[in-house]
């Protein structure tokens, strides 16, 4: 995780890690900033609500969400640990 965190800190600010258990869900929401996120362990599926697209992130995958993008998420069967920051 240290390598991914160093990479994230080179491109974003306010970086932190978080974890969730299997099947946890996030309701649709958005952010006023561009979000940069790496999945470190497990998996998580993000749903881009307006676009009707799904993004499945597995360990090592990176995602950038533009400011204002409405998204929800569902954590995979093994849970997940992610790191994220803003720019």
Contact map, one row per residue, 1 for C-alpha under 8 A:
111110000000000000000000000000000000000100000000000000000000000000000000000000000000000
111111000000000000000000000000000000000000000000000000000000000000000000000000000000000
111111100000000000000000000000000000000000000000000000000000000000000000000000000000000
111111110000000000000000000000000000010100000000000000000001000000000000000000000000000
111111111000001000000000000000000000000000000000000000000000000000000000000000000010000
011111111100000000000000000000000000000000000000000000000000000000000000000000000000000
001111111110000000000000000000000000000000000000000000000000000000000000000000000000000
000111111111001000000000000000000001110000000000000000000000000000000000000000000011100
000011111111101000000000000000000000000000000000000000000000000000000000000000000000100
000001111111000000000000000000000000000000000000000000000000000000000000000000000000000
000000111111100000000000000000000000000000000000000000000000000000000000000000000000001
000000011111111000000000000000000001000000000000000000000000000000000000000000000000111
000000001011111000000000000000000000000000000000000000000000000000000000000000000000111
000000000001111100000000000000000000000000000000000000000000000000000000000000000000110
000010011001111110000000000000000000000000000000000000000000000000000000000000000011110
000000000000011111000000000000000000000000000000000000000000000000000000000000000011100
000000000000001111100000000000000000000000000000000000000000000000000000000000001111000
000000000000000111110000000000000000000000000000000000000000000000000000000000001110000
000000000000000011111000000000000000000000000000000000000000000000000000000000111100000
000000000000000001111101000000000000000000000000000000000000000000000000001000111000000
000000000000000000111111000000000000000000000000000000000000000000000000001001110000000
000000000000000000011111000000000000000000000000000000000000000000000000001111110000000
000000000000000000001111100000000000000000000000000000000000000000000000011110100000000
000000000000000000011111110000000000000000000000000000000000000000000000011000100000000
000000000000000000000011111000000000000000000000000000000000000000000001111000000000000
000000000000000000000001111100000000000000000000000000000000000000000001110000000000000
000000000000000000000000111110000000000000000000000000000000000000000011100000000000000
000000000000000000000000011111000000000000000000100000000000000000000111100000000000000
000000000000000000000000001111100000000000000000000000000000000000001111000000000000000
000000000000000000000000000111110000000000000000000000000000000000111110000000000000000
000000000000000000000000000011111110000000000000000000000000000000111100000000000000000
000000000000000000000000000001111100000000000000000000000000000000110000000000000000000
000000000000000000000000000000111110000000000000000000000000000001110000000000000000011
000000000000000000000000000000111111000000000000000000000000000111110000000000000000011
000000000000000000000000000000101111100000000000000000000000001111100000000000000001111
000000010001000000000000000000000111110000000000000000000000011110000000000000000001111
000000010000000000000000000000000011111000000000000000000000011100000000000000000111100
000100010000000000000000000000000001111100000000000000000011111000000000000000000111000
000000000000000000000000000000000000111111110000000000001111110000000000000000011110000
100100000000000000000000000000000000011111000000000000000111100000000000000000011110000
000000000000000000000000000000000000001111100000000000000111000000000000000000111100000
000000000000000000000000000000000000001111110000000000000110000000000000000111111000000
000000000000000000000000000000000000001011111000000000011110000000000000001111110000000
000000000000000000000000000000000000001001111100000000011100000000000000111100110000000
000000000000000000000000000000000000000000111110000001111000000000000000111100000000000
000000000000000000000000000000000000000000011111000001111000000000000011110000000000000
000000000000000000000000000000000000000000001111100111100000000000000011100000000000000
000000000000000000000000000000000000000000000111111111100000000000001111000000000000000
000000000000000000000000000100000000000000000011111110000000000000000111000000000000000
000000000000000000000000000000000000000000000001111100000000000000000100000000000000000
000000000000000000000000000000000000000000000001111110000000000000000000000000000000000
000000000000000000000000000000000000000000000011111111000000000000000000000000000000000
000000000000000000000000000000000000000000000011101111100000000000000000000000000000000
000000000000000000000000000000000000000000001111000111110000000000000000000000000000000
000000000000000000000000000000000000000000001111000011111000000000000000000000000000000
000000000000000000000000000000000000000000111100000001111100000000000000000000000000000
000000000000000000000000000000000000001000111100000000111110111000000000000000000000000
000000000000000000000000000000000000001111110000000000011111100000000000000000000000000
000000000000000000000000000000000000011111100000000000001111100000000000000000000000000
000100000000000000000000000000000000011110000000000000000111110000000000000000000000000
000000000000000000000000000000000000011100000000000000001111111000000000000000000000000
000000000000000000000000000000000001111000000000000000001001111100000000000000000000000
000000000000000000000000000000000011110000000000000000001000111110000000000000000000000
000000000000000000000000000000000111100000000000000000000000011111000000000000000000000
000000000000000000000000000000000111000000000000000000000000001111101000000000000000000
000000000000000000000000000000001110000000000000000000000000000111111000000000000000000
000000000000000000000000000001111110000000000000000000000000000011111000000000000000000
000000000000000000000000000001111100000000000000000000000000000001111100000000000000000
000000000000000000000000000011100000000000000001000000000000000011111110000000000000000
000000000000000000000000000111100000000000000001110000000000000000011111000000000000000
000000000000000000000000001111000000000000000111100000000000000000001111100000000000000
000000000000000000000000111110000000000000000111100000000000000000000111110000000000000
000000000000000000000000111100000000000000011110000000000000000000000011111000000000000
000000000000000000000011110000000000000000011100000000000000000000000001111100000000000
000000000000000000011111100000000000000000111000000000000000000000000000111110110000000
000000000000000000000110000000000000000001111000000000000000000000000000011111110000000
000000000000000000000110000000000000000001100000000000000000000000000000001111100000000
000000000000000000001100000000000000000001100000000000000000000000000000000111110000000
000000000000000000111111000000000000000011110000000000000000000000000000001111111000000
000000000000000000111100000000000000001111110000000000000000000000000000001101111100000
000000000000000011110000000000000000001111000000000000000000000000000000000000111110000
000000000000000011100000000000000000111110000000000000000000000000000000000000011111000
000010010000001111000000000000000000111100000000000000000000000000000000000000001111100
000000010000001110000000000000000011110000000000000000000000000000000000000000000111110
000000011001111100000000000000000011100000000000000000000000000000000000000000000011111
000000000001111000000000000000001111000000000000000000000000000000000000000000000001111
000000000011100000000000000000001111000000000000000000000000000000000000000000000000111
